[in-house]
Amino acid sequence: MYINDKKPFLIEEEFDKETGQILSGMDKLPADLKHYVKEDNELFDKEIEEWDILQARKAQQEKLALATAAAAAASAASSTSTSSSSPQPMSIESSPPDNAVPQQDPEYMEQPSPTSDSKHLQEDTQRAISRAAAEQEERSPEALLSASTFPPTSPQPEVQVSTPSTPPPDLVKEDESPGQHTVEVAIPNVGTFVIESEEGGYDDEAMMTPNMQGIIMAIGKSSSVYEKNGPEAAFFKAIKLEYARLLRFAQEDTPPENDYRLQHIIVYFIQNQAPKKILERTLLTQFADRNLAFDERCKSIMNVARAKLDLIKPEEVNMDEYEMWHQDYRNFRETTIFMMTGLELFQKANYMEALMYLIYSYQYNKELLSKGLYRGHDEELLGHYRRECLLKLNEQAATMFELGEEPEVTTGLGIMNELVVPCISLLLVNDTERDLLAVEDMRNRWCSYLGQEMESNLQEKLTDFLPKLLDCSTEIKSFHDPPKLPTYSTLELCERFSRIMSALGRVPTEGR
């Protein structure tokens, strides 16, 4: 080791360049490190203060518990002596007085959930606090500071998904069963989770829905309430946050491509003024989803929601009305799929396939709108593309007829007889100006052939066809069955609907 013996001190003091004072302690640190240490110390002081408050509250609760137990013991002793001196029949003790007013049971949302989660978590919390208090005396300040940076809950959820009819299994199994597997799920706007579940017990598609994303985010925001007051209070906090978020969506003025009704059934219910009990039960059902069992906190809140569902009495929620509202929403989704598929085919110029989707989407949408303004989609938009599709098919069929050769002539007349003519009565029954003008255009196109020279076989076919086209009856005599619809997940439906509606926004809708 080299030592400079010319210096008077082996360790020189550091001085402030401006004031000349000796620097000591944190003053010797660089500015950024000094700020970090100061902030860390303040955080540690705050945690110590919260710890002291918690210990004081715990001591007060223990005193109250001892006092209550003593009072209960004294009351039991006095009642025992009274009953032994003057025994009475049990029927008299159990029957209320004649003038007593029967008390009404609180609603299911106000009743405490009959689950063991709250008691279990409270006991675990008390044991953890006791262990931490015992270890605190043995730890150095540096160890306590490093330990305080980690949350008390386990960061990696390891939960086996259980069915509603069976109690949830233990969070940690010593021997993993062969039927279990680990799934890593990346949920947009939420995060990535590692989930252990049974084969077939975890639905990753359900975890990706906007509903589930919102619920997980609401549970995450209620974590502080969960740690302080348990799952029951956290459940109410989370459900309040989620409802407030959905209410905001329902009140927003959004463009057609961002329809929140497709993402959230609650938004559809709010906009159409569904009863409060229908909204509550639907939200409870979402919070009771078995796919929430991937995390201890989520599973506890899920169990609270299931307990609330079990508390619902038949007279509190009309299940026929509940099912009616959900069927209306299913009809709305089905109409949306008809509309979306028809518009996609129209954009691809596949007018023959698009027509039936557009026809049925218009009819179903009209039935929905008869119940309320927000029950369906834009009627003018659907009416426009229904007319345009018929006009395009009419033009295709007329062009084939003008060729004057087989099989084009037969194909063109087949399009008119099988597709266009049956739909004309639907345009006439609405009696709107644009629909009537579209029918007039189609008829004029075919009537213009009457003054032209053509072969006798074409003249004969035209003569047979024109009376069907010129029929002014609004009676629907025969029609095609609705096309079979594919099944879409909520995420896929929203993406495809947004894509086609954005494309339509760039297409002019003027004219007929």
C-alpha positions as CSV (number, residue, x, y, z in Angstrom):
1,M,0.0,0.0,0.0
2,Y,1.3,3.5,-0.9
3,I,0.9,6.2,1.8
4,N,1.7,9.8,1.1
5,D,3.5,10.9,4.3
6,K,3.5,14.5,3.2
7,K,-0.2,14.8,4.0
8,P,-1.1,15.6,7.7
9,F,-4.1,13.3,7.7
10,L,-4.7,10.0,6.0
11,I,-8.4,10.8,5.5
12,E,-8.9,14.4,4.5
13,E,-12.1,16.3,5.3
14,E,-14.3,17.5,2.5
15,F,-15.3,21.2,2.5
16,D,-18.1,23.0,0.8
17,K,-16.7,25.1,-2.0
18,E,-19.0,28.1,-1.4
19,T,-19.3,28.2,2.4
20,G,-16.0,26.4,3.4
21,Q,-17.9,24.3,6.0
22,I,-16.9,20.7,6.6
23,L,-19.2,18.2,4.8
24,S,-20.5,15.2,6.8
25,G,-23.1,12.5,6.4
26,M,-25.4,12.7,3.4
27,D,-23.9,16.1,2.4
28,K,-20.9,14.1,0.9
29,L,-23.2,12.3,-1.5
30,P,-23.9,13.4,-5.1
31,A,-27.2,15.3,-5.6
32,D,-29.1,12.5,-7.2
33,L,-28.0,9.8,-4.7
34,K,-28.7,12.3,-1.8
35,H,-32.2,12.8,-3.1
36,Y,-32.8,9.1,-3.4
37,V,-31.6,8.3,0.2
38,K,-33.6,11.2,1.6
39,E,-36.8,9.9,-0.2
40,D,-36.1,6.4,0.9
41,N,-35.7,7.5,4.5
42,E,-39.0,9.5,4.4
43,L,-40.7,6.4,3.1
44,F,-39.3,4.3,5.9
45,D,-40.4,6.8,8.5
46,K,-43.9,6.8,7.1
47,E,-44.0,3.0,7.2
48,I,-42.8,3.0,10.8
49,E,-45.5,5.6,11.7
50,E,-48.2,3.4,10.0
51,W,-46.8,0.4,11.9
52,D,-47.2,2.2,15.2
53,I,-50.8,3.2,14.4
54,L,-51.6,-0.4,13.5
55,Q,-50.1,-1.7,16.7
56,A,-52.1,0.8,18.7
57,R,-55.3,-0.1,16.9
58,K,-54.6,-3.8,17.5
59,A,-54.0,-3.2,21.2
60,Q,-57.3,-1.2,21.4
61,Q,-59.2,-4.0,19.6
62,E,-57.8,-6.6,22.0
63,K,-58.9,-4.5,25.0
64,L,-62.4,-4.2,23.5
65,A,-62.5,-7.9,22.8
66,L,-61.5,-8.7,26.4
67,A,-64.1,-6.3,27.7
68,T,-66.8,-7.7,25.5
69,A,-65.9,-11.3,26.5
70,A,-66.1,-10.3,30.2
71,A,-69.5,-8.7,29.7
72,A,-70.8,-11.7,27.8
73,A,-69.6,-14.0,30.6
74,A,-71.3,-11.9,33.3
75,S,-74.5,-11.8,31.2
76,A,-74.5,-15.5,30.7
77,A,-74.0,-16.1,34.4
78,S,-76.9,-13.8,35.4
79,S,-79.2,-15.3,32.8
80,T,-78.3,-18.8,34.0
81,S,-79.2,-18.0,37.6
82,T,-82.4,-16.3,36.5
83,S,-83.5,-19.2,34.3
84,S,-82.8,-21.7,37.1
85,S,-85.0,-19.7,39.6
86,S,-87.9,-19.2,37.2
87,P,-87.9,-21.6,34.3
88,Q,-90.2,-20.9,31.4
89,P,-91.4,-22.9,28.4
90,M,-89.2,-22.6,25.2
91,S,-92.2,-21.6,23.2
92,I,-92.8,-18.5,25.2
93,E,-89.1,-17.5,24.9
94,S,-88.9,-18.0,21.2
95,S,-92.2,-16.3,20.2
96,P,-92.2,-12.5,19.7
97,P,-94.7,-10.3,21.4
98,D,-98.0,-9.5,19.6
99,N,-97.2,-5.9,19.1
100,A,-93.7,-6.4,17.8
101,V,-93.0,-5.1,14.3
102,P,-91.2,-7.7,12.2
103,Q,-87.8,-6.5,11.0
104,Q,-87.1,-6.5,7.3
105,D,-84.0,-8.3,6.2
106,P,-81.4,-6.1,4.5
107,E,-80.8,-6.5,0.8
108,Y,-78.3,-9.0,-0.5
109,M,-75.7,-6.3,-1.2
110,E,-75.9,-5.0,2.4
111,Q,-75.6,-8.4,4.1
112,P,-72.1,-9.7,5.1
113,S,-71.0,-12.4,2.8
114,P,-71.1,-15.9,4.5
115,T,-67.6,-16.8,3.5
116,S,-64.6,-17.7,5.6
117,D,-62.3,-15.5,3.6
118,S,-62.6,-12.5,5.8
119,K,-61.9,-14.4,9.0
120,H,-59.1,-16.4,7.4
121,L,-57.4,-13.4,6.0
122,Q,-57.7,-11.5,9.2
123,E,-56.1,-14.3,11.1
124,D,-53.3,-14.5,8.5
125,T,-52.7,-10.8,8.8
126,Q,-52.5,-10.9,12.6
127,R,-50.0,-13.8,12.5
128,A,-47.9,-11.9,9.9
129,I,-47.9,-8.8,12.1
130,S,-46.9,-10.8,15.1
131,R,-44.0,-12.4,13.2
132,A,-42.9,-9.1,11.8
133,A,-43.0,-7.5,15.3
134,A,-40.8,-10.4,16.7
135,E,-38.3,-10.1,13.9
136,Q,-38.1,-6.3,14.0
137,E,-35.9,-6.3,17.1
138,E,-33.4,-8.6,15.5
139,R,-33.1,-6.8,12.2
140,S,-30.9,-3.9,11.4
141,P,-32.2,-0.7,9.9
142,E,-30.8,-1.6,6.5
143,A,-32.6,-5.0,6.5
144,L,-35.9,-3.4,7.5
145,L,-35.5,-0.8,4.8
146,S,-35.0,-3.4,2.1
147,A,-37.8,-5.5,3.4
148,S,-40.3,-2.6,3.3
149,T,-39.9,-2.2,-0.4
150,F,-41.7,-5.5,-1.1
151,P,-45.5,-5.8,-0.8
152,P,-47.0,-8.2,1.7
153,T,-48.9,-10.1,-0.9
154,S,-47.3,-12.7,-3.0
155,P,-46.3,-11.3,-6.4
156,Q,-46.8,-14.5,-8.4
157,P,-50.3,-15.9,-8.3
158,E,-50.5,-19.7,-8.1
159,V,-54.1,-20.7,-7.9
160,Q,-55.9,-23.7,-9.2
161,V,-59.2,-22.7,-10.9
162,S,-62.1,-24.4,-9.1
163,T,-65.7,-24.9,-10.1
164,P,-68.5,-23.1,-8.2
165,S,-69.8,-26.3,-6.7
166,T,-66.5,-27.2,-5.0
167,P,-64.5,-25.3,-2.4
168,P,-61.4,-23.6,-3.7
169,P,-58.3,-25.8,-3.2
170,D,-55.2,-24.8,-1.4
171,L,-53.1,-22.0,-3.0
172,V,-49.9,-24.1,-3.0
173,K,-49.7,-27.8,-3.7
174,E,-46.7,-29.9,-2.7
175,D,-47.1,-32.2,-5.7
176,E,-48.5,-30.7,-8.9
177,S,-51.2,-33.0,-10.4
178,P,-50.7,-34.2,-14.0
179,G,-53.8,-32.4,-15.1
180,Q,-52.4,-29.0,-14.2
181,H,-50.5,-26.7,-16.5
182,T,-49.0,-23.2,-16.4
183,V,-50.3,-20.5,-18.7
184,E,-48.7,-17.1,-19.2
185,V,-51.4,-14.5,-20.1
186,A,-50.6,-11.0,-21.4
187,I,-53.8,-9.0,-20.9
188,P,-53.8,-5.6,-22.8
189,N,-53.8,-2.6,-20.5
190,V,-53.5,-4.8,-17.5
191,G,-50.3,-6.9,-17.5
192,T,-48.8,-10.3,-17.8
193,F,-49.9,-13.1,-15.4
194,V,-48.5,-16.7,-14.8
195,I,-51.5,-18.9,-14.1
196,E,-51.6,-22.5,-12.9
197,S,-54.9,-24.2,-13.7
198,E,-56.5,-27.5,-14.5
199,E,-56.7,-28.7,-18.1
200,G,-59.8,-27.0,-19.5
201,G,-60.4,-25.0,-16.4
202,Y,-59.0,-21.7,-17.6
203,D,-60.5,-19.8,-20.5
204,D,-57.9,-17.5,-21.9
205,E,-60.4,-16.0,-24.4
206,A,-62.6,-14.9,-21.5
207,M,-59.5,-13.2,-19.8
208,M,-59.0,-11.1,-23.0
209,T,-62.5,-9.6,-23.0
210,P,-62.9,-5.9,-22.2
211,N,-65.2,-6.9,-19.3
212,M,-62.5,-9.0,-17.6
213,Q,-59.8,-6.4,-18.2
214,G,-61.9,-3.8,-16.5
215,I,-62.7,-6.0,-13.5
216,I,-59.0,-6.9,-13.1
217,M,-58.0,-3.3,-13.2
218,A,-60.7,-2.4,-10.7
219,I,-59.5,-5.1,-8.3
220,G,-56.0,-3.8,-8.7
221,K,-57.0,-0.3,-7.9
222,S,-58.7,-1.5,-4.7
223,S,-55.6,-3.3,-3.4
224,S,-55.0,-0.8,-0.6
225,V,-58.6,-1.3,0.7
226,Y,-58.1,-5.1,0.4
227,E,-55.0,-5.0,2.6
228,K,-56.5,-2.7,5.2
229,N,-60.1,-3.9,5.4
230,G,-60.3,-7.3,3.7
231,P,-62.0,-8.7,0.6
232,E,-65.6,-7.6,1.4
233,A,-64.6,-3.9,1.5
234,A,-62.3,-4.4,-1.5
235,F,-65.2,-6.0,-3.4
236,F,-67.4,-2.9,-2.9
237,K,-64.6,-0.6,-3.9
238,A,-63.8,-2.6,-7.1
239,I,-67.5,-2.9,-8.2
240,K,-68.0,0.8,-7.6
241,L,-64.9,1.7,-9.7
242,E,-66.0,-0.6,-12.5
243,Y,-69.6,0.7,-12.5
244,A,-68.3,4.3,-12.6
245,R,-66.1,3.5,-15.5
246,L,-68.9,1.8,-17.5
247,L,-71.3,4.7,-16.7
248,R,-68.7,7.1,-18.1
249,F,-68.6,5.0,-21.3
250,A,-72.3,5.0,-21.5
251,Q,-72.4,8.8,-21.4
252,E,-69.6,9.4,-23.9
253,D,-70.4,10.5,-27.4
254,T,-68.3,8.1,-29.4
255,P,-67.8,7.5,-33.1
256,P,-69.6,4.5,-34.7
257,E,-66.5,2.4,-34.9
258,N,-66.0,2.6,-31.1
259,D,-69.3,1.2,-29.9
260,Y,-68.9,0.4,-26.1
261,R,-72.2,-1.5,-26.2
262,L,-70.4,-4.4,-28.0
263,Q,-67.6,-4.4,-25.4
264,H,-69.8,-4.2,-22.3
265,I,-73.3,-5.4,-21.7
266,I,-73.6,-3.0,-18.8
267,V,-73.2,-0.1,-21.1
268,Y,-76.0,-1.4,-23.3
269,F,-78.2,-1.8,-20.1
270,I,-77.4,1.7,-18.9
271,Q,-78.2,3.4,-22.2
272,N,-81.5,1.5,-22.4
273,Q,-82.4,2.2,-18.8
274,A,-82.4,-1.3,-17.5
275,P,-83.6,-1.7,-13.9
276,K,-81.1,-1.3,-11.1
277,K,-81.4,-5.0,-10.0
278,I,-80.6,-6.2,-13.5
279,L,-77.5,-4.1,-13.5
280,E,-76.4,-5.3,-10.1
281,R,-76.9,-9.0,-10.8
282,T,-75.1,-8.7,-14.1
283,L,-72.1,-7.0,-12.5
284,L,-72.1,-9.6,-9.7
285,T,-72.0,-12.4,-12.2
286,Q,-69.0,-10.8,-13.9
287,F,-67.2,-10.5,-10.6
288,A,-68.0,-14.1,-9.8
289,D,-66.3,-15.4,-13.0
290,R,-64.3,-18.5,-12.2
291,N,-61.4,-17.2,-14.4
292,L,-60.7,-14.6,-11.6
293,A,-59.3,-17.5,-9.5
294,F,-55.7,-16.9,-10.8
295,D,-54.7,-14.6,-7.9
296,E,-55.4,-14.8,-4.2
297,R,-56.8,-11.3,-4.0
298,C,-59.0,-11.8,-7.1
299,K,-60.2,-15.1,-5.9
300,S,-61.2,-13.7,-2.5
301,I,-63.2,-10.9,-4.2
302,M,-64.7,-13.5,-6.6
303,N,-65.9,-15.6,-3.6
304,V,-67.5,-12.5,-2.1
305,A,-69.4,-11.9,-5.4
306,R,-70.5,-15.5,-5.4
307,A,-71.7,-15.2,-1.8
308,K,-73.7,-12.1,-2.8
309,L,-75.3,-14.0,-5.6
310,D,-76.3,-16.8,-3.2
311,L,-78.0,-14.2,-1.0
312,I,-80.3,-12.9,-3.7
313,K,-83.9,-13.9,-3.0
314,P,-86.3,-14.8,-5.8
315,E,-88.5,-11.7,-5.0
316,E,-85.5,-9.4,-5.2
317,V,-84.6,-10.0,-8.8
318,N,-87.1,-11.0,-11.4
319,M,-85.3,-13.8,-13.3
320,D,-87.7,-13.7,-16.2
321,E,-87.0,-10.0,-16.6
322,Y,-83.3,-10.6,-16.2
323,E,-83.3,-13.2,-18.9
324,M,-85.4,-11.0,-21.2
325,W,-82.8,-8.2,-21.0
326,H,-79.9,-10.6,-21.7
327,Q,-81.8,-12.0,-24.6
328,D,-82.3,-8.5,-26.0
329,Y,-78.5,-8.0,-25.8
330,R,-77.9,-11.3,-27.6
331,N,-80.3,-10.1,-30.3
332,F,-78.3,-6.9,-30.5
333,R,-75.1,-8.8,-31.0
334,E,-76.7,-11.1,-33.6
335,T,-78.0,-8.1,-35.5
336,T,-74.5,-6.5,-35.3
337,I,-73.0,-9.7,-36.8
338,F,-75.5,-9.6,-39.7
339,M,-74.8,-6.0,-40.3
340,M,-71.0,-6.4,-40.1
341,T,-70.9,-9.4,-42.4
342,G,-73.2,-7.7,-45.0
343,L,-71.1,-4.6,-45.0
344,E,-67.9,-6.5,-45.3
345,L,-69.2,-8.5,-48.3
346,F,-70.6,-5.3,-49.9
347,Q,-67.1,-3.7,-49.6
348,K,-65.7,-6.7,-51.5
349,A,-68.4,-6.2,-54.2
350,N,-69.9,-9.6,-53.4
351,Y,-73.4,-8.2,-53.6
352,M,-75.3,-11.5,-54.0
353,E,-74.0,-12.8,-50.6
354,A,-74.2,-9.4,-49.0
355,L,-77.9,-8.9,-49.8
356,M,-79.4,-11.4,-47.3
357,Y,-77.2,-10.2,-44.5
358,L,-78.1,-6.5,-45.1
359,I,-81.8,-7.4,-45.5
360,Y,-82.0,-9.3,-42.2
361,S,-79.9,-6.8,-40.3
362,Y,-82.2,-4.0,-41.4
363,Q,-85.3,-6.0,-40.3
364,Y,-83.9,-7.1,-37.0
365,N,-82.5,-3.6,-36.3
366,K,-85.9,-2.1,-36.9
367,E,-87.4,-4.4,-34.3
368,L,-84.7,-3.4,-31.8
369,L,-85.2,0.3,-32.4
370,S,-88.9,-0.1,-31.8
371,K,-88.1,-0.7,-28.1
372,G,-85.7,2.2,-27.8
373,L,-83.2,4.6,-29.5
374,Y,-80.1,2.8,-28.2
375,R,-81.3,-0.7,-28.8
376,G,-79.9,-1.0,-32.3
377,H,-77.7,0.7,-34.9
378,D,-78.1,3.6,-37.4
379,E,-81.3,2.8,-39.4
380,E,-80.4,5.3,-42.2
381,L,-76.9,3.6,-42.7
382,L,-78.4,0.2,-43.0
383,G,-81.2,1.4,-45.3
384,H,-78.6,3.1,-47.5
385,Y,-76.6,-0.1,-48.0
386,R,-79.6,-2.2,-48.4
387,R,-80.8,0.0,-51.3
388,E,-77.3,0.2,-52.8
389,C,-76.9,-3.6,-52.8
390,L,-80.3,-4.0,-54.6
391,L,-79.3,-1.4,-57.2
392,K,-76.0,-3.1,-57.8
393,L,-77.6,-6.5,-58.3
394,N,-80.2,-4.9,-60.6
395,E,-77.4,-3.4,-62.6
396,Q,-75.5,-6.7,-62.8
397,A,-78.6,-8.6,-63.9
398,A,-79.6,-6.1,-66.5
399,T,-76.0,-6.1,-68.0
400,M,-76.3,-9.9,-68.3
401,F,-79.6,-9.7,-70.0
402,E,-78.3,-7.1,-72.5
403,L,-75.6,-9.6,-73.6
404,G,-78.5,-11.7,-75.1
405,E,-76.6,-15.0,-74.8
406,E,-77.0,-18.0,-72.6
407,P,-76.3,-18.7,-69.8
408,E,-75.9,-15.0,-68.9
409,V,-79.6,-14.2,-69.7
410,T,-80.9,-17.0,-67.5
411,T,-78.5,-16.1,-64.7
412,G,-79.5,-12.4,-64.8
413,L,-83.2,-13.1,-64.7
414,G,-82.5,-15.6,-61.9
415,I,-80.9,-12.9,-59.8
416,M,-83.9,-10.7,-60.3
417,N,-86.5,-13.4,-59.5
418,E,-84.7,-14.9,-56.6
419,L,-83.1,-11.9,-54.9
420,V,-84.2,-8.5,-56.1
421,V,-88.0,-8.9,-56.7
422,P,-88.7,-10.5,-53.3
423,C,-87.0,-7.6,-51.6
424,I,-88.9,-4.9,-53.5
425,S,-91.9,-5.4,-51.3
426,L,-89.7,-4.6,-48.3
427,L,-88.8,-1.3,-49.8
428,L,-92.4,-0.5,-50.7
429,V,-93.7,-1.3,-47.2
430,N,-91.4,1.4,-45.6
431,D,-92.8,4.0,-47.9
432,T,-89.7,6.2,-47.6
433,E,-88.8,8.5,-50.5
434,R,-85.3,7.0,-51.1
435,D,-86.7,3.5,-51.1
436,L,-89.4,4.4,-53.6
437,L,-87.0,6.1,-55.9
438,A,-84.7,3.1,-55.8
439,V,-87.6,0.8,-56.8
440,E,-88.6,3.3,-59.6
441,D,-85.0,3.2,-61.0
442,M,-84.9,-0.6,-61.1
443,R,-88.3,-0.8,-62.9
444,N,-87.4,1.9,-65.4
445,R,-84.2,0.0,-66.3
446,W,-86.1,-3.1,-67.3
447,C,-89.0,-1.2,-68.9
448,S,-86.6,0.6,-71.2
449,Y,-86.0,-2.7,-73.1
450,L,-89.6,-2.8,-74.3
451,G,-89.0,-0.5,-77.2
452,Q,-85.8,-2.2,-78.3
453,E,-85.5,-4.9,-80.9
454,M,-84.5,-8.3,-79.6
455,E,-84.8,-11.9,-80.3
456,S,-88.2,-13.6,-79.8
457,N,-86.9,-15.8,-76.9
458,L,-85.6,-12.7,-75.1
459,Q,-88.9,-10.9,-75.7
460,E,-90.8,-13.8,-74.3
461,K,-88.6,-14.0,-71.1
462,L,-88.9,-10.2,-70.6
463,T,-92.7,-10.4,-71.0
464,D,-92.9,-13.1,-68.3
465,F,-90.6,-11.3,-65.9
466,L,-91.9,-7.7,-66.0
467,P,-95.3,-8.3,-64.3
468,K,-93.4,-9.7,-61.2
469,L,-91.2,-6.6,-61.2
470,L,-94.1,-4.2,-61.6
471,D,-96.2,-5.8,-58.9
472,C,-97.0,-3.1,-56.3
473,S,-98.1,-5.5,-53.6
474,T,-96.4,-5.1,-50.2
475,E,-97.1,-8.6,-49.2
476,I,-94.0,-10.7,-48.7
477,K,-94.9,-14.0,-50.3
478,S,-91.7,-16.0,-50.1
479,F,-88.3,-15.2,-48.7
480,H,-84.9,-16.8,-48.0
481,D,-84.0,-18.2,-44.6
482,P,-81.5,-16.0,-42.7
483,P,-77.9,-17.0,-43.3
484,K,-76.1,-19.0,-40.6
485,L,-73.9,-16.8,-38.4
486,P,-70.4,-17.7,-37.3
487,T,-69.4,-17.4,-33.6
488,Y,-67.2,-14.5,-32.7
489,S,-65.5,-13.7,-29.4
490,T,-66.2,-10.2,-28.0
491,L,-62.7,-9.1,-28.9
492,E,-62.9,-10.3,-32.5
493,L,-66.4,-8.9,-33.0
494,C,-65.3,-5.4,-31.7
495,E,-62.2,-5.4,-33.9
496,R,-64.0,-6.4,-37.1
497,F,-66.9,-4.0,-36.4
498,S,-64.4,-1.1,-35.8
499,R,-62.6,-2.0,-39.0
500,I,-65.6,-2.0,-41.2
501,M,-67.2,1.1,-39.7
502,S,-63.9,3.0,-40.1
503,A,-63.9,1.9,-43.8
504,L,-67.4,3.1,-44.3
505,G,-66.5,6.5,-42.8
506,R,-64.4,7.1,-45.9
507,V,-67.2,6.0,-48.3
508,P,-69.8,8.7,-49.2
509,T,-73.3,7.9,-48.4
510,E,-75.0,10.5,-50.4
511,G,-77.6,9.7,-53.1
512,R,-80.0,6.8,-52.9
